[in-house]
Each structure stands twice: as structure tokens, then as C-alpha cells.
Amino acid sequence: MICRFSDLRCKEVISIKTGTKIGFVDDIEFDSCTAKICRIIVFGRSKFFGLLGREDDLVINWCDIEIIGEDTVLVSCDVPFGGKKKGGFLKNLLK
């Protein structure tokens, strides 16, 4: 399957370890000497509608990609924000 970067940006990235939806491919890193893709980058989630900035970007190594399908990219990496509980903002505010 031949895929352009514009096609890759429309695919959702999902962790196969936890089943968590990570986000969409936002950028790629490639080695200019070998012309091979090294990593894909998923931008961090917005905090409070973007007013409080963003979480850290998630960088996924090319070797962690299991399958690039029609609509999704399945990866086998650990997702740092997958198990976040709701209500954390208020708890942190009250501390």
C-alpha cells in the first residue's frame, strides 16, 4: 500500500496494549541521510480548551507501529495519558 503523508494524517492512532485512542498523526520525523521515517508524532491533548496549554507530545518510534490500516494506525507502545481519571483538575485545584 502506498501512503502519502496527507493520507497518514487522517488515520487515528490506537494502542493495541490498552485499546486507548491516542489521537491522530500530526507530524513525522525522518532521517535525511537514509530517507526513512524514524518516528510519528501525536500532539498532546489540549488542557481546558487550550487555555492552559497542551500535554506533552507523544513520539512513537517507527518500530513500534504494528499495522497501518485504512483508517487506523495500531501501535504497541505505552501511552502515558491512557489511565487518567476524571475529576483530577478539581482535586489538584483543591490541594
PyRosetta script that sets phi, psi and omega in degrees:
from pyrosetta import init, pose_from_sequence

init()
pose = pose_from_sequence("MICRFSDLRCKEVISIKTGTKIGFVDDIEFDSCTAKICRIIVFGRSKFFGLLGREDDLVINWCDIEIIGEDTVLVSCDVPFGGKKKGGFLKNLLK")
pose.set_psi(1, 129.0)
pose.set_omega(1, 176.0)
pose.set_phi(2, -94.8)
pose.set_psi(2, 131.0)
pose.set_omega(2, -175.2)
pose.set_phi(3, -134.7)
pose.set_psi(3, 130.9)
pose.set_omega(3, 174.6)
pose.set_phi(4, -91.9)
pose.set_psi(4, 165.0)
pose.set_omega(4, 179.9)
pose.set_phi(5, -62.7)
pose.set_psi(5, -36.6)
pose.set_omega(5, 178.8)
pose.set_phi(6, -64.1)
pose.set_psi(6, -31.6)
pose.set_omega(6, 175.5)
pose.set_phi(7, -72.8)
pose.set_psi(7, -37.5)
pose.set_omega(7, -178.7)
pose.set_phi(8, -67.1)
pose.set_psi(8, -33.4)
pose.set_omega(8, -179.4)
pose.set_phi(9, -66.3)
pose.set_psi(9, -21.7)
pose.set_omega(9, -179.2)
pose.set_phi(10, -87.7)
pose.set_psi(10, -1.9)
pose.set_omega(10, -176.8)
pose.set_phi(11, -95.5)
pose.set_psi(11, 138.5)
pose.set_omega(11, 179.6)
pose.set_phi(12, -86.4)
pose.set_psi(12, 138.7)
pose.set_omega(12, -179.5)
pose.set_phi(13, -96.7)
pose.set_psi(13, 127.1)
pose.set_omega(13, -177.2)
pose.set_phi(14, -129.3)
pose.set_psi(14, 135.4)
pose.set_omega(14, 176.3)
pose.set_phi(15, -81.6)
pose.set_psi(15, 128.0)
pose.set_omega(15, 179.4)
pose.set_phi(16, -82.8)
pose.set_psi(16, -14.1)
pose.set_omega(16, 177.9)
pose.set_phi(17, -73.7)
pose.set_psi(17, -41.7)
pose.set_omega(17, -175.9)
pose.set_phi(18, -116.0)
pose.set_psi(18, -12.5)
pose.set_omega(18, -176.6)
pose.set_phi(19, 76.6)
pose.set_psi(19, 13.1)
pose.set_omega(19, -177.2)
pose.set_phi(20, -79.4)
pose.set_psi(20, 135.6)
pose.set_omega(20, 172.2)
pose.set_phi(21, -78.6)
pose.set_psi(21, 118.6)
pose.set_omega(21, -175.7)
pose.set_phi(22, -87.4)
pose.set_psi(22, -40.4)
pose.set_omega(22, -177.8)
pose.set_phi(23, 147.8)
pose.set_psi(23, -156.1)
pose.set_omega(23, 179.7)
pose.set_phi(24, -114.0)
pose.set_psi(24, 154.2)
pose.set_omega(24, 177.4)
pose.set_phi(25, -66.2)
pose.set_psi(25, 123.3)
pose.set_omega(25, -178.9)
pose.set_phi(26, -107.2)
pose.set_psi(26, -29.5)
pose.set_omega(26, -176.6)
pose.set_phi(27, -156.9)
pose.set_psi(27, 166.7)
pose.set_omega(27, 175.5)
pose.set_phi(28, -134.1)
pose.set_psi(28, 155.3)
pose.set_omega(28, 171.2)
pose.set_phi(29, -117.4)
pose.set_psi(29, 136.3)
pose.set_omega(29, 177.5)
pose.set_phi(30, -136.2)
pose.set_psi(30, 156.0)
pose.set_omega(30, 178.7)
pose.set_phi(31, -86.6)
pose.set_psi(31, 119.1)
pose.set_omega(31, -175.5)
pose.set_phi(32, -72.7)
pose.set_psi(32, -19.9)
pose.set_omega(32, 178.3)
pose.set_phi(33, -76.5)
pose.set_psi(33, -42.1)
pose.set_omega(33, -177.6)
pose.set_phi(34, -100.4)
pose.set_psi(34, -11.5)
pose.set_omega(34, -178.3)
pose.set_phi(35, 60.2)
pose.set_psi(35, 36.0)
pose.set_omega(35, 177.6)
pose.set_phi(36, -113.5)
pose.set_psi(36, 145.6)
pose.set_omega(36, 177.2)
pose.set_phi(37, -74.1)
pose.set_psi(37, 130.0)
pose.set_omega(37, 179.6)
pose.set_phi(38, -97.9)
pose.set_psi(38, -43.4)
pose.set_omega(38, -173.8)
pose.set_phi(39, -148.4)
pose.set_psi(39, 155.1)
pose.set_omega(39, 167.4)
pose.set_phi(40, -112.1)
pose.set_psi(40, 151.1)
pose.set_omega(40, -176.1)
pose.set_phi(41, -123.1)
pose.set_psi(41, 131.3)
pose.set_omega(41, 174.1)
pose.set_phi(42, -113.3)
pose.set_psi(42, 120.0)
pose.set_omega(42, -179.0)
pose.set_phi(43, -63.4)
pose.set_psi(43, 149.3)
pose.set_omega(43, 179.1)
pose.set_phi(44, -66.7)
pose.set_psi(44, 157.3)
pose.set_omega(44, -179.8)
pose.set_phi(45, -72.2)
pose.set_psi(45, 149.4)
pose.set_omega(45, 177.9)
pose.set_phi(46, -72.2)
pose.set_psi(46, 144.0)
pose.set_omega(46, 175.4)
pose.set_phi(47, -103.7)
pose.set_psi(47, 123.8)
pose.set_omega(47, 177.3)
pose.set_phi(48, 49.4)
pose.set_psi(48, 62.9)
pose.set_omega(48, 177.5)
pose.set_phi(49, 59.2)
pose.set_psi(49, 25.9)
pose.set_omega(49, 177.9)
pose.set_phi(50, 85.8)
pose.set_psi(50, -4.0)
pose.set_omega(50, -179.3)
pose.set_phi(51, -73.5)
pose.set_psi(51, -27.9)
pose.set_omega(51, -178.6)
pose.set_phi(52, -103.9)
pose.set_psi(52, 19.4)
pose.set_omega(52, 177.7)
pose.set_phi(53, 89.5)
pose.set_psi(53, -154.8)
pose.set_omega(53, -177.6)
pose.set_phi(54, -132.4)
pose.set_psi(54, 159.5)
pose.set_omega(54, 169.9)
pose.set_phi(55, -74.1)
pose.set_psi(55, 171.1)
pose.set_omega(55, 179.1)
pose.set_phi(56, -64.8)
pose.set_psi(56, 147.6)
pose.set_omega(56, 176.2)
pose.set_phi(57, -69.9)
pose.set_psi(57, 149.1)
pose.set_omega(57, 177.6)
pose.set_phi(58, -102.3)
pose.set_psi(58, 120.0)
pose.set_omega(58, 179.9)
pose.set_phi(59, -104.0)
pose.set_psi(59, 121.7)
pose.set_omega(59, -177.0)
pose.set_phi(60, -113.0)
pose.set_psi(60, 121.5)
pose.set_omega(60, 178.2)
pose.set_phi(61, -66.2)
pose.set_psi(61, 149.0)
pose.set_omega(61, -178.1)
pose.set_phi(62, -61.7)
pose.set_psi(62, -32.3)
pose.set_omega(62, -179.3)
pose.set_phi(63, -71.2)
pose.set_psi(63, -16.6)
pose.set_omega(63, 177.6)
pose.set_phi(64, -84.3)
pose.set_psi(64, -7.7)
pose.set_omega(64, 178.5)
pose.set_phi(65, -80.5)
pose.set_psi(65, 123.9)
pose.set_omega(65, -179.3)
pose.set_phi(66, -89.8)
pose.set_psi(66, -52.4)
pose.set_omega(66, -175.4)
pose.set_phi(67, -143.5)
pose.set_psi(67, 136.6)
pose.set_omega(67, 169.5)
pose.set_phi(68, -109.1)
pose.set_psi(68, 109.1)
pose.set_omega(68, -177.3)
pose.set_phi(69, -99.3)
pose.set_psi(69, -166.2)
pose.set_omega(69, -179.6)
pose.set_phi(70, -67.0)
pose.set_psi(70, -41.0)
pose.set_omega(70, -175.5)
pose.set_phi(71, -118.3)
pose.set_psi(71, -16.7)
pose.set_omega(71, -172.8)
pose.set_phi(72, -134.3)
pose.set_psi(72, 160.4)
pose.set_omega(72, 170.9)
pose.set_phi(73, -119.7)
pose.set_psi(73, 117.4)
pose.set_omega(73, -179.6)
pose.set_phi(74, -95.2)
pose.set_psi(74, 127.3)
pose.set_omega(74, -177.2)
pose.set_phi(75, -124.0)
pose.set_psi(75, 154.9)
pose.set_omega(75, -179.7)
pose.set_phi(76, -116.3)
pose.set_psi(76, 51.3)
pose.set_omega(76, 177.8)
pose.set_phi(77, -117.7)
pose.set_psi(77, 161.3)
pose.set_omega(77, 177.6)
pose.set_phi(78, -78.9)
pose.set_psi(78, 137.7)
pose.set_omega(78, -178.5)
pose.set_phi(79, -103.4)
pose.set_psi(79, 118.6)
pose.set_omega(79, -176.3)
pose.set_phi(80, -69.5)
pose.set_psi(80, -23.7)
pose.set_omega(80, -176.5)
pose.set_phi(81, -108.8)
pose.set_psi(81, 18.8)
pose.set_omega(81, -176.1)
pose.set_phi(82, -74.7)
pose.set_psi(82, -33.2)
pose.set_omega(82, -174.1)
pose.set_phi(83, -104.6)
pose.set_psi(83, 28.5)
pose.set_omega(83, -176.6)
pose.set_phi(84, -72.6)
pose.set_psi(84, 135.3)
pose.set_omega(84, 178.8)
pose.set_phi(85, -89.4)
pose.set_psi(85, 152.2)
pose.set_omega(85, 178.4)
pose.set_phi(86, -78.0)
pose.set_psi(86, 154.6)
pose.set_omega(86, 179.3)
pose.set_phi(87, 87.1)
pose.set_psi(87, 5.8)
pose.set_omega(87, -178.5)
pose.set_phi(88, -67.0)
pose.set_psi(88, -30.9)
pose.set_omega(88, -179.6)
pose.set_phi(89, -63.2)
pose.set_psi(89, -46.4)
pose.set_omega(89, -179.0)
pose.set_phi(90, -68.9)
pose.set_psi(90, -38.1)
pose.set_omega(90, 178.0)
pose.set_phi(91, -63.8)
pose.set_psi(91, -41.3)
pose.set_omega(91, 178.6)
pose.set_phi(92, -68.7)
pose.set_psi(92, -32.3)
pose.set_omega(92, -179.6)
pose.set_phi(93, -69.2)
pose.set_psi(93, -34.5)
pose.set_omega(93, -177.5)
pose.set_phi(94, -83.8)
pose.set_psi(94, -10.3)
pose.set_omega(94, -179.3)
pose.set_phi(95, -72.0)
pose.dump_pdb("model.pdb")
